[in-house]
């Protein structure tokens, strides 16, 4: 049996792999800089600065198949390749730690246990990109993570791993921490840049894309915490080794899955990318709580359509989840049991997104509160038969919003209509929620 902090995983239900992101974690405290270094920390940085060109670091990232862990899943090395090398002036890297997707807390866990992995990953990424000034844009409520990062940056600077002429390589880098004002829209990369510049956090029109004209009009790359934290292992052990840590040949590397809901073990697990949904729930999650049976889940954070029991054997990787009708997103799995009203669950999510809209475009500003109103009416026993068609229209029409917030917010509504239309109709027909007495 393979043990977890919250339970046991039956043999054969977990692809055995080496921990990458949680390798250095202590069970009850943050790791120290000396401990991280004694366990091989910053060895990838030393190897890169002494024997690899920036182009070689970028190519290793491309070869690894690393895809962005912040939600979109775009190939990281390819994103780096969009930055032109011949433009004058500075270029920037921004680490997006503004983690506000409901059901997602992986970056917080990572930073509260080991900030040095992110710092090393950022230095490697900046070396590859020719960046000399980088930022960590962190959620206001992540006070412990911010404290760890400030201490880690100071210790790295003292050890000669940050600042001028790092390890006598001729490469210099400054990393600054910025605590955000705390809005969900700040997770959108162009809204994030506006916020960092001191402007209102509205998304920008694209093109031009940030890789060409981003922060203060200069080439900019925005990567997620988990994404950057994978770079040291890719450089130190090689892209082929890193890629092989996945559960299937179609996937690459490991993934942080943050679990919440009606399972026995609700925590953040590092697992091989491509494990099936059922093996995740029956394995590290310890199965459903006593008296509960699986009804549905959100597979990748609150902006992804529901999965049901029919998706039990779906491999949890980017392409397979997309083919099954949802998105892997951030890997935030929220599990619902048989007593959950899926209308109420969807309404709860839509309330969040309606509140967090920046109000920049009409589909999002007007559409999300209207969807919230329709769902409230249905849940309260005042729904009409035409409301289902109205919801279906909004799933399509809100795709024309200015950024991804409104289309993402409609993910759960899309899942509700595809998998639980019978519950919607029961609410409307009987003029009450059938789960109020459960």
C-alpha positions as CSV (number, residue, x, y, z in Angstrom):
1,X,0.0,0.0,0.0
2,X,1.2,3.5,-0.8
3,X,0.5,5.9,2.1
4,X,-0.7,9.4,1.9
5,X,-1.1,11.9,4.7
6,X,-4.8,11.4,4.5
7,X,-5.1,7.6,3.7
8,X,-3.9,4.7,1.6
9,X,-3.8,4.1,-2.1
10,X,-4.4,0.5,-3.2
11,X,-1.6,-1.1,-5.2
12,X,-1.8,-0.6,-9.0
13,X,-3.8,2.6,-8.7
14,X,-1.0,5.0,-8.7
15,X,1.7,5.3,-11.4
16,X,4.9,5.4,-9.3
17,X,6.9,8.5,-10.0
18,X,9.5,10.8,-8.4
19,X,8.1,13.9,-6.7
20,X,9.2,17.0,-8.5
21,X,7.3,19.9,-7.0
22,X,6.8,18.4,-3.5
23,X,10.2,16.7,-3.4
24,X,11.7,19.1,-0.8
25,X,8.5,19.6,1.3
26,X,8.5,19.4,5.1
27,X,5.3,18.2,6.6
28,X,4.8,21.1,9.1
29,X,7.0,24.0,8.0
30,X,8.6,25.8,5.1
31,X,12.0,24.5,4.0
32,X,15.1,26.6,4.6
33,X,17.5,27.8,1.9
34,X,20.3,25.7,3.3
35,X,18.1,22.6,3.3
36,X,17.0,23.3,-0.3
37,X,20.6,23.7,-1.5
38,X,21.8,20.6,0.4
39,X,19.1,18.6,-1.4
40,X,20.2,19.7,-4.9
41,X,18.4,23.1,-5.0
42,X,19.9,25.6,-7.4
43,X,22.0,22.9,-9.1
44,X,19.9,23.3,-12.3
45,X,20.7,27.0,-12.2
46,X,24.4,26.4,-11.7
47,X,24.4,23.9,-14.6
48,X,22.5,26.2,-16.9
49,X,24.7,29.3,-16.2
50,X,27.9,27.4,-16.6
51,X,27.2,25.2,-19.5
52,X,24.0,26.1,-21.4
53,X,23.0,28.9,-23.7
54,X,19.7,30.7,-23.2
55,X,18.5,29.1,-26.4
56,X,19.4,25.6,-25.0
57,X,17.3,26.3,-21.8
58,X,14.4,27.4,-24.0
59,X,14.7,24.3,-26.3
60,X,14.8,22.0,-23.3
61,X,11.5,23.5,-22.1
62,X,10.0,23.1,-25.5
63,X,11.2,19.4,-25.7
64,X,9.8,18.7,-22.3
65,X,6.2,19.3,-23.5
66,X,5.5,21.5,-20.4
67,X,2.2,23.2,-20.7
68,X,1.0,26.1,-18.6
69,X,-0.4,25.1,-15.3
70,X,-2.4,28.3,-14.7
71,X,-5.5,27.1,-16.6
72,X,-5.0,27.6,-20.4
73,X,-2.5,24.8,-20.9
74,X,-0.5,26.6,-23.6
75,X,3.0,25.1,-24.3
76,X,5.4,27.0,-22.2
77,X,8.5,26.9,-24.4
78,X,6.4,27.9,-27.4
79,X,5.1,30.9,-25.5
80,X,8.7,31.9,-24.7
81,X,9.6,31.6,-28.4
82,X,7.2,34.4,-29.3
83,X,9.4,37.0,-27.6
84,X,11.4,38.8,-30.3
85,X,15.2,38.9,-29.7
86,X,15.9,42.0,-31.8
87,X,13.6,44.6,-30.1
88,X,15.5,47.3,-28.2
89,X,14.8,48.0,-24.5
90,X,14.0,45.7,-21.6
91,X,11.8,42.7,-21.5
92,X,9.9,41.3,-18.5
93,X,8.8,38.0,-16.9
94,X,5.8,38.1,-14.6
95,X,4.9,35.1,-12.3
96,X,1.1,35.0,-11.9
97,X,0.5,34.0,-8.3
98,X,-2.9,35.7,-8.2
99,X,-4.7,32.4,-7.5
100,X,-8.4,33.2,-7.2
101,X,-10.1,30.4,-9.1
102,X,-12.6,28.7,-6.7
103,X,-11.4,25.2,-5.8
104,X,-7.8,26.0,-6.6
105,X,-5.1,26.4,-4.0
106,X,-2.1,24.6,-5.4
107,X,0.2,27.7,-5.8
108,X,-0.4,28.7,-2.2
109,X,0.6,25.2,-1.0
110,X,3.7,25.3,-3.1
111,X,4.8,28.7,-1.9
112,X,4.0,28.0,1.7
113,X,6.2,24.9,1.6
114,X,9.0,25.8,-0.8
115,X,9.4,29.3,-2.3
116,X,13.0,28.5,-3.6
117,X,11.7,26.2,-6.3
118,X,9.8,29.1,-7.9
119,X,12.7,31.4,-7.4
120,X,15.1,29.0,-9.2
121,X,12.5,28.4,-11.9
122,X,12.1,32.1,-12.5
123,X,15.9,32.7,-12.7
124,X,16.2,30.0,-15.3
125,X,13.2,31.3,-17.3
126,X,14.7,34.9,-17.2
127,X,18.0,33.5,-18.4
128,X,16.3,31.8,-21.3
129,X,14.3,34.9,-22.2
130,X,17.0,37.5,-21.7
131,X,15.0,39.2,-18.9
132,X,16.8,41.2,-16.2
133,X,13.7,42.4,-14.2
134,X,11.0,40.0,-13.1
135,X,7.9,40.3,-10.9
136,X,5.8,38.0,-8.8
137,X,2.2,39.2,-8.8
138,X,0.6,37.6,-5.7
139,X,-2.9,37.5,-4.3
140,X,-3.3,39.9,-1.4
141,X,-4.6,37.1,1.0
142,X,-1.5,34.9,0.5
143,X,0.4,36.6,3.4
144,X,2.5,33.5,4.4
145,X,3.4,32.8,0.9
146,X,4.5,36.4,0.3
147,X,6.5,36.4,3.5
148,X,8.3,33.2,2.4
149,X,9.0,34.7,-1.0
150,X,10.5,37.9,0.4
151,X,12.7,35.9,2.7
152,X,13.7,33.6,-0.2
153,X,14.5,36.4,-2.6
154,X,16.7,38.1,0.1
155,X,18.5,34.8,0.8
156,X,19.1,34.1,-2.9
157,X,20.5,37.6,-3.3
158,X,22.8,37.1,-0.4
159,X,24.0,33.8,-1.8
160,X,24.9,35.4,-5.1
161,X,22.0,33.7,-6.9
162,X,20.2,36.9,-7.6
163,X,21.4,40.4,-8.4
164,X,24.3,41.4,-10.5
165,X,26.6,38.9,-12.2
166,X,24.9,35.8,-10.9
167,X,27.5,33.1,-10.2
168,X,30.0,35.1,-12.2
169,X,28.0,34.3,-15.3
170,X,27.5,37.8,-16.6
171,X,23.8,37.4,-16.2
172,X,21.9,39.7,-13.8
173,X,18.4,39.6,-12.5
174,X,16.1,41.5,-10.1
175,X,12.9,39.9,-8.8
176,X,10.2,42.1,-7.1
177,X,7.1,40.9,-5.2
178,X,3.9,42.8,-5.8
179,X,0.8,42.1,-3.7
180,X,-2.3,42.6,-5.8
181,X,-5.5,44.4,-4.9
182,X,-7.3,41.1,-4.9
183,X,-9.7,40.7,-7.9
184,X,-10.3,37.6,-10.0
185,X,-9.8,39.6,-13.2
186,X,-6.2,40.2,-12.2
187,X,-5.5,36.6,-13.2
188,X,-6.0,37.5,-16.9
189,X,-2.6,38.4,-18.1
190,X,-3.3,41.8,-19.7
191,X,-5.5,42.9,-16.8
192,X,-2.6,41.8,-14.5
193,X,-0.2,44.0,-16.4
194,X,-2.6,47.0,-16.2
195,X,-2.8,46.4,-12.4
196,X,1.0,46.2,-12.1
197,X,1.3,49.5,-13.9
198,X,-1.1,51.1,-11.5
199,X,-4.1,51.2,-13.8
200,X,-7.6,49.8,-13.5
201,X,-7.4,46.0,-14.0
202,X,-9.2,45.7,-17.3
203,X,-8.1,43.4,-20.0
204,X,-6.3,44.8,-23.1
205,X,-7.2,44.2,-26.7
206,X,-5.0,41.7,-28.5
207,X,-3.0,42.0,-30.8
208,X,-0.5,43.3,-29.9
209,X,0.2,40.3,-27.7
210,X,2.2,40.6,-24.5
211,X,5.2,38.8,-26.0
212,X,5.7,41.8,-28.3
213,X,4.1,44.6,-26.3
214,X,3.3,43.9,-22.7
215,X,4.3,45.5,-19.4
216,X,5.1,49.2,-20.0
217,X,5.0,48.5,-23.8
218,X,7.9,46.0,-23.7
219,X,8.0,42.3,-24.5
220,X,6.5,40.3,-21.6
221,X,5.9,36.7,-20.6
222,X,3.4,35.7,-17.9
223,X,3.7,32.3,-16.4
224,X,2.0,30.5,-13.5
225,X,3.7,29.5,-10.3
226,X,3.4,25.8,-10.9
227,X,4.6,26.2,-14.5
228,X,7.8,28.0,-13.5
229,X,8.5,25.6,-10.6
230,X,8.9,22.7,-13.0
231,X,11.8,24.3,-14.9
232,X,14.6,23.3,-12.5
233,X,13.7,19.6,-12.8
234,X,13.5,19.9,-16.6
235,X,17.0,21.4,-16.7
236,X,18.6,19.2,-14.1
237,X,17.2,15.8,-15.1
238,X,16.5,16.5,-18.8
239,X,13.2,17.0,-20.7
240,X,12.8,13.3,-21.6
241,X,13.0,12.3,-17.9
242,X,10.5,15.0,-16.9
243,X,8.1,14.1,-19.6
244,X,8.2,10.4,-18.7
245,X,6.8,11.2,-15.2
246,X,3.3,11.3,-16.7
247,X,0.9,8.4,-16.5
248,X,0.4,8.2,-20.3
249,X,2.6,8.8,-23.3
250,X,0.2,11.6,-24.4
251,X,0.8,13.6,-21.2
252,X,4.0,15.2,-19.8
253,X,5.2,15.6,-16.2
254,X,3.3,15.7,-13.0
255,X,0.4,18.0,-12.0
256,X,-0.8,19.5,-8.7
257,X,-4.4,18.4,-8.2
258,X,-6.1,20.3,-5.4
259,X,-9.1,18.4,-4.1
260,X,-12.2,19.6,-2.3
261,X,-15.7,18.4,-1.7
262,X,-17.3,15.2,-0.6
263,X,-14.2,12.9,-0.5
264,X,-12.3,11.6,2.5
265,X,-9.0,13.4,1.8
266,X,-9.2,17.0,0.7
267,X,-5.7,18.3,0.1
268,X,-3.2,19.1,-2.7
269,X,-1.5,16.1,-4.3
270,X,1.3,15.9,-6.8
271,X,0.3,13.2,-9.2
272,X,1.3,12.0,-12.7
273,X,-0.5,13.9,-15.4
274,X,-2.9,11.6,-17.1
275,X,-4.1,9.5,-14.1
276,X,-7.8,8.7,-14.6
277,X,-10.4,10.6,-12.6
278,X,-11.5,7.5,-10.8
279,X,-8.0,6.5,-9.7
280,X,-7.5,10.0,-8.3
281,X,-10.7,9.8,-6.3
282,X,-10.3,6.2,-5.2
283,X,-6.6,6.6,-4.6
284,X,-5.1,9.6,-2.9
285,X,-8.5,11.1,-2.2
286,X,-9.4,7.9,-0.2
287,X,-12.8,7.5,-2.0
288,X,-16.0,9.3,-1.1
289,X,-17.0,10.1,2.4
290,X,-19.0,7.6,4.4
291,X,-22.6,7.6,3.2
292,X,-21.7,9.5,0.0
293,X,-21.7,8.3,-3.6
294,X,-20.1,10.1,-6.5
295,X,-22.5,12.3,-8.5
296,X,-20.4,14.8,-10.3
297,X,-17.3,16.9,-10.1
298,X,-15.7,20.0,-11.5
299,X,-12.4,18.7,-13.0
300,X,-10.2,21.7,-13.4
301,X,-11.3,24.7,-11.2
302,X,-14.6,26.5,-11.1
303,X,-14.7,27.6,-14.7
304,X,-14.8,24.1,-16.2
305,X,-17.9,22.0,-17.1
306,X,-19.0,19.2,-14.8
307,X,-17.9,15.6,-15.2
308,X,-20.2,12.7,-14.1
309,X,-19.7,9.0,-13.4
310,X,-19.5,8.4,-17.2
311,X,-16.1,10.3,-17.1
312,X,-14.7,8.0,-14.3
313,X,-12.1,6.5,-16.7
314,X,-11.1,9.8,-18.4
315,X,-7.3,10.5,-18.2
316,X,-6.8,13.8,-16.5
317,X,-4.6,15.5,-19.0
318,X,-5.2,18.6,-21.2
319,X,-6.2,17.0,-24.5
320,X,-8.2,14.0,-23.1
321,X,-10.2,16.2,-20.8
322,X,-11.0,18.6,-23.6
323,X,-12.1,15.8,-25.9
324,X,-14.4,14.6,-23.1
325,X,-16.1,18.0,-23.0
326,X,-14.4,19.9,-20.2
327,X,-11.0,21.5,-19.4
328,X,-8.2,20.4,-17.1
329,X,-7.7,24.0,-16.2
330,X,-5.9,24.4,-12.9
331,X,-6.5,20.9,-11.7
332,X,-8.9,22.0,-9.0
333,X,-11.2,19.0,-8.5
334,X,-14.4,19.8,-6.6
335,X,-16.4,16.6,-5.9
336,X,-20.2,16.5,-5.3
337,X,-22.2,13.6,-3.8
338,X,-25.7,12.3,-4.5
339,X,-27.3,14.9,-2.2
340,X,-26.0,17.9,-4.1
341,X,-28.4,20.1,-6.0
342,X,-26.5,20.9,-9.2
343,X,-28.6,23.9,-9.9
344,X,-27.7,25.4,-6.5
345,X,-24.0,24.5,-7.0
346,X,-24.0,26.2,-10.4
347,X,-25.7,29.3,-9.0
348,X,-23.1,29.6,-6.3
349,X,-20.3,29.7,-8.9
350,X,-22.2,32.2,-11.1
351,X,-22.6,34.5,-8.2
352,X,-18.8,34.6,-7.8
353,X,-18.2,35.3,-11.4
354,X,-20.9,38.0,-11.7
355,X,-19.3,39.7,-8.7
356,X,-15.8,39.5,-10.1
357,X,-16.5,40.8,-13.6
358,X,-14.6,44.0,-14.2
359,X,-17.5,45.4,-16.1
360,X,-15.4,46.3,-19.2
361,X,-17.6,44.6,-21.8
362,X,-21.4,44.2,-22.1
363,X,-21.6,40.4,-22.4
364,X,-19.9,39.9,-19.1
365,X,-21.2,43.0,-17.3
366,X,-24.8,42.4,-18.2
367,X,-24.9,38.7,-19.1
368,X,-23.5,37.1,-15.9
369,X,-25.9,38.9,-13.5
370,X,-28.8,37.9,-15.9
371,X,-27.7,34.3,-15.8
372,X,-27.5,34.6,-12.0
373,X,-31.0,35.9,-11.9
374,X,-32.4,33.1,-14.1
375,X,-30.7,30.4,-11.9
376,X,-31.9,32.1,-8.7
377,X,-35.5,32.0,-10.1
378,X,-35.3,28.4,-11.0
379,X,-33.7,27.4,-7.7
380,X,-36.4,29.3,-5.8
381,X,-39.3,27.6,-7.6
382,X,-40.1,30.5,-9.9
383,X,-38.6,29.2,-13.1
384,X,-40.3,29.0,-16.5
385,X,-39.9,26.4,-19.2
386,X,-38.3,28.9,-21.5
387,X,-35.5,29.6,-18.9
388,X,-33.6,26.6,-20.1
389,X,-33.4,27.9,-23.6
390,X,-32.3,31.3,-22.3
391,X,-29.4,29.7,-20.4
392,X,-28.4,27.7,-23.5
393,X,-28.3,30.9,-25.5
394,X,-26.1,32.6,-23.0
395,X,-23.6,29.7,-23.0
396,X,-23.1,30.5,-26.7
397,X,-23.4,34.3,-26.7
398,X,-21.1,35.0,-23.7
399,X,-18.3,33.5,-25.8
400,X,-18.2,36.9,-27.4
401,X,-17.0,38.6,-24.3
402,X,-13.7,40.7,-24.4
403,X,-11.7,38.2,-22.3
404,X,-12.0,34.6,-21.1
405,X,-13.9,35.4,-17.8
406,X,-17.4,35.2,-19.1
407,X,-16.9,32.1,-21.3
408,X,-15.2,30.4,-18.4
409,X,-18.0,31.4,-16.0
410,X,-20.4,29.7,-18.4
411,X,-18.5,26.4,-18.1
412,X,-20.5,25.1,-15.2
413,X,-23.8,26.3,-16.8
414,X,-22.8,24.4,-20.0
415,X,-22.2,21.2,-17.9
416,X,-25.5,21.7,-16.0
417,X,-27.4,21.8,-19.3
418,X,-25.6,18.8,-20.8
419,X,-25.6,16.5,-17.8
420,X,-28.4,17.7,-15.4
421,X,-31.1,19.2,-17.6
422,X,-33.5,16.8,-15.8
423,X,-32.8,18.5,-12.5
424,X,-33.5,21.9,-14.1
425,X,-36.8,20.7,-15.4
426,X,-37.7,19.1,-12.1
427,X,-37.1,22.4,-10.4
428,X,-39.4,24.2,-12.9
429,X,-42.1,21.5,-13.0
430,X,-42.5,21.1,-9.2
431,X,-41.8,24.7,-8.4
432,X,-39.3,23.7,-5.7
433,X,-35.8,22.3,-5.3
434,X,-36.0,18.5,-4.9
435,X,-33.0,18.5,-2.7
436,X,-34.3,20.9,0.0
437,X,-35.5,17.9,2.1
438,X,-32.4,15.8,1.7
